[in-house]
């Protein structure tokens, strides 16, 4: 990566570096609305680290930094939208690149009602797709009743939903109850997101399985839960 006029120093390829050191170059490129430079950082990241490491230790922290910069008034909301759209596009491209495997379980992944922050859910969807699961990615603001009706029709092995704030997190309180009332073989329910990471009390109010703060742990948990269900 070359040095640029804004003073952001390049990341050297000469010595191993931690993933965290690529966050600032990616943040700077996105703050400058420079998708070509962002592509360079991303390609360097994928060349150096496993994909889950790139998602969890580079993309996710960059998104957090972008949001905080906007809250501090350091960037325009349009810049925040550009950065989010860029990262979302990269992740969607990866999600669509993996083949469908008819022998693997289906998993619904999406966001709680009125939840607009979807990159965390999208990262989780990509990681599950890498594991071979047939991920049905539902995106933002998923209506609970409609999603459960679809799940009872399509019979996924699991539903995984994300919430970033207490209001959207509390909207998930009815999911497990609705599944329990279905009176038939129903999918497992898991949830995650910053709201649950920061407030353990919210977890006590939502049935189902909290999937943890690190999506790598969440994927392992999904593997264990789905495997146990299939072997039961």
Residue pairs with C-beta under 8 A, 6 or more apart in sequence:
1 10
1 11
1 25
1 37
1 40
1 41
1 44
2 10
3 9
3 10
4 28
4 32
4 37
6 28
6 32
8 24
8 25
8 28
8 29
10 25
11 17
11 21
11 22
11 25
11 41
11 44
13 44
16 48
17 48
19 45
19 48
19 49
19 53
19 54
19 57
19 58
20 57
20 58
20 61
22 41
22 44
22 45
22 58
23 58
23 61
23 62
23 65
25 41
26 38
26 41
26 42
26 45
26 58
26 59
26 62
27 62
27 65
27 66
27 69
28 37
29 35
29 37
29 38
29 40
29 41
30 38
30 62
30 66
30 79
30 82
30 83
30 86
30 87
31 66
31 69
31 75
31 79
31 83
33 79
33 82
35 86
38 86
42 54
42 90
45 54
45 58
46 54
49 57
49 58
51 94
51 126
51 127
51 130
52 127
52 130
52 215
52 216
52 219
55 91
55 123
55 126
55 127
55 215
56 123
56 214
56 215
56 216
59 87
59 90
59 91
59 119
59 123
60 119
60 120
60 123
62 83
62 87
63 83
63 84
63 87
63 119
66 75
66 79
66 80
66 83
66 84
67 80
69 75
69 80
70 76
70 77
70 79
70 80
84 119
87 119
88 118
88 119
88 122
91 119
91 122
91 123
91 126
92 122
94 126
94 129
95 122
95 125
95 126
95 129
95 135
95 137
98 129
98 130
100 134
101 132
101 133
101 134
102 134
104 132
104 133
104 134
105 133
105 134
105 156
105 157
105 158
105 226
105 230
106 133
106 134
106 135
106 136
106 154
106 155
106 156
106 157
107 128
107 133
107 134
107 135
107 136
107 156
107 157
107 158
107 159
107 160
107 222
107 226
108 136
108 138
108 147
108 150
108 151
108 156
108 158
108 159
108 160
108 187
109 121
109 124
109 125
109 128
109 135
109 136
109 137
109 138
109 160
109 161
110 118
110 121
110 137
110 138
110 139
110 140
110 142
110 147
110 160
110 161
110 162
111 117
111 118
111 121
111 138
111 139
111 140
111 141
111 142
111 161
111 162
111 163
111 168
112 141
112 142
112 161
112 162
112 163
112 168
112 169
112 171
112 172
112 191
112 193
113 141
113 142
113 143
113 144
113 168
113 171
114 141
114 167
114 168
114 171
115 140
115 141
115 142
115 162
115 163
115 164
115 165
115 168
115 193
116 140
116 141
117 162
117 164
118 139
118 140
118 162
120 162
120 164
120 192
120 193
120 194
120 215
121 137
121 139
121 160
121 161
121 162
121 193
122 137
123 215
124 160
124 162
124 192
124 211
124 215
124 218
124 219
125 135
125 137
127 215
127 216
127 219
128 135
128 160
128 219
128 222
129 135
131 219
131 222
131 223
133 222
136 154
136 156
138 147
142 161
144 171
144 172
144 174
144 175
144 178
145 178
147 159
148 175
148 178
148 179
148 182
151 159
151 179
151 186
151 187
152 182
152 184
152 186
155 185
155 187
156 187
157 187
157 188
157 226
157 229
157 230
158 187
158 188
158 189
158 190
158 222
158 225
158 226
159 175
159 187
159 188
159 189
159 190
160 189
160 190
160 191
160 192
160 211
160 218
160 222
161 172
161 175
161 189
161 190
161 191
162 191
162 192
162 193
163 169
163 171
163 172
163 191
163 193
163 194
163 195
163 196
164 193
164 194
164 195
165 194
165 195
166 195
166 199
166 202
168 195
169 191
169 193
169 195
169 196
169 199
169 202
169 206
170 202
170 205
170 206
172 191
172 206
172 208
173 205
173 206
173 207
175 189
175 191
175 206
175 207
175 208
176 189
176 206
176 207
176 208
177 207
179 186
179 187
179 189
180 186
180 207
188 208
188 209
188 225
188 226
188 229
189 207
189 208
189 209
190 208
190 209
190 210
190 211
190 218
190 221
190 222
190 225
191 206
191 208
191 209
191 210
191 211
192 210
192 211
192 212
192 213
192 215
192 218
195 202
196 202
196 203
196 206
196 210
197 213
203 210
209 221
209 225
211 217
211 218
211 221
211 222
212 218
212 221
